Amino acid sequence: FFMKGFDAYLEKGMPWLFQQALASATFYHFYAHDAEGYVGQTVRGVVKPLGIAFMTLMGADEKEREDDVLFAKVIVGIFMLVMAVVRMPQFLGPSYSPFTALGGMMKSKKSKKVNVAPKSRKNKAKKQ
């Protein structure tokens, strides 16, 4: 498996468990452990105010509200639980991935082309 690389394993796309583990581990690491790095500070700066409000809503005491590691664990757990329910056949199905949807939005924004070519003279002549 490791000697031959991931090409055959990822031939038909990245499996959901691989996507989920990669996203969850990345968020957890940056939020809980990257105290000095730019990415960790940015993620914490954006998410922490929401996290404090969320933890207060969940009934956390003052110490628990400020605990970055605890909040990261809660969010990763909720993400895994929500995605397990959403991917059930009764909802969006096992082929659904929020990362595919995000990738599609990014591709559509990048692929919009603007036609800046001047209109041809033939079209102008036909209209007159």
N, C-alpha and C positions, 0 to 999 in steps of 0.2 A: 504494500500500500504506500508506504513512505518512499521507498526506493524508486517507484515508477512515477511518483508525483500525483497531483490531484486531477490531472486532465481527464482520465477515465471516470473518476468519481463525480466530477462536476460537468460531465458531458451533456447531460440533459437539464442543466441548471443547478443552482445551489439548493440543496435540500433545506427544508424549513428549519429543522433542528439546528443545522449549522448556522443559518441566518440568525435565529433567535439567540443562540449562545454567543455569537459574535457581537450582536447589538447589546445584549444584556451585560456581558462582561466589559465591553467598552464603556458603556454608561457608568456601571458600578465603579470601575477603576478611576475614571476621570472625576466623578463626583465625590467618591469617598476618600481617595488616596492622593490625588494630584493637587496638593495644597499650594505649591509654588509655581506650577506650570501655567502657561497662558490658557490652555484648553480647559483645565480644571477650574481655574478662576472664572472663566467665561461661563461655563456650564453652571457652576454654583451661583454666579451672579444673576443668571436668568431664572434658574429653577428654585433657588432657596426661598425667595419670598412666597412662592406658591407652596413649597414644601412645608414651611412653618404653618401656613394657614391650613393645609391639608392635615398635618399632624395634630393641630389643635382641634380640628373637626373630628378626628379619630379618637380624641380624648387623651392625648399624650400630655404628660406633665412638662414643666419648663425644661428640665434636663433632656428629656426625650425629643422635644421639639427642635433643639439645637444640634442633635446628634446626626451628623451627615451620613455615617455608616448605617445607622438604623433606617433613615429615610431612603437611602439607596436600596437597601434590602426590601423594604416595603414596596417601592415602585417596581423593582424587578419582579417581585412576586405577583403584584397586581397585573403587570404586563403579561406575564406567562399565563396567568389564570384567564384573563380576558381573551387572549389570543387562542387559548384552548377552546373556549366557548365559541368564539367567532368562526373558527375553522371547522366547526361541526357541520355535517351535511345539511342540517336543518337551517343553518344560517348562510354564511358566504361560501362554505365548502372548503375542502382540504387544499385546494389550489390557491386560495387567497393568501396574499402576503402584503402587509402594509409597505414593505420596502419596494415591492414591484410597482405599487401604485405611486409611490414617491418618485421612483425612477422614470415612470411613464410621464409624470408631470414635468420632470426636468428635461426629458427628451423633447417633449412637445414645445417647451419654451425655447429650447436651443434650435429646433429644426424649423421654426417659422422663418420663412424667407420673404423678403420684401422685393417685389418686382419694381426695380428702378429703371428698367429699360424704357426708352421713349416709345410711344405708340407708333406703329408703322404707318407709312403714308397711305397704304392700301386701305386700312381701316378708316382713315379720315376721309378718303375719297368716297368710300361706300356710304358713309353717313350723310354726305352732302348730297 
